[in-house]
Amino acid sequence: MLRVQSDELRDKRRQRAEEAALKIPVLLIFPLAFCIFPAMFVVLLGPAAIRIFRDLSGAL
């Protein structure tokens, strides 16, 4: 009887862990979208934007 109960509890714990693991990507979308991506765009596109503004201001 105790073995059956321990197997059931182990299965329930494993199912809860799998459900929590499936929720993680959804929870990570918001920090990525609002914190990491804007900073990455500034780092990657910032120098290009500065060069474009310099080139356009020099052409006028």
C-alpha positions in Angstrom: 0.0 0.0 0.0 2.8 2.4 0.9 4.6 1.7 -2.4 1.5 2.4 -4.4 1.0 5.7 -2.6 4.6 6.7 -3.0 4.4 5.9 -6.7 1.3 8.1 -7.0 2.8 11.0 -5.1 6.0 10.7 -7.3 3.9 10.8 -10.4 1.9 13.8 -9.2 5.2 15.7 -8.3 6.6 14.9 -11.7 3.5 16.1 -13.5 3.6 19.4 -11.5 7.2 19.9 -12.4 6.5 19.3 -16.1 3.6 21.8 -16.0 5.8 24.4 -14.3 8.5 23.8 -17.0 5.9 24.4 -19.7 5.0 27.7 -18.2 8.5 29.1 -18.1 8.8 30.3 -21.8 5.6 32.3 -21.4 6.9 33.9 -18.3 10.2 34.8 -20.0 8.6 36.6 -22.9 7.9 39.8 -20.9 11.4 40.4 -19.4 12.9 39.6 -22.8 10.6 42.0 -24.7 10.8 44.9 -22.3 14.3 44.7 -20.9 16.7 42.7 -23.0 15.6 43.4 -26.6 15.5 47.3 -26.2 19.0 47.3 -24.7 20.3 45.0 -27.5 18.8 47.2 -30.2 20.5 50.3 -28.7 23.8 48.5 -28.6 23.5 47.1 -32.1 21.7 49.9 -33.9 23.1 52.9 -31.9 26.4 53.1 -33.8 24.7 52.8 -37.2 22.2 55.5 -36.3 25.0 57.8 -35.2 26.8 57.2 -38.5 23.6 57.8 -40.5 22.9 61.1 -38.7 26.5 62.2 -39.3 26.4 61.4 -43.0 23.0 63.1 -43.5 24.0 66.2 -41.6 27.3 66.5 -43.5 25.4 66.2 -46.9 23.2 69.2 -46.1 
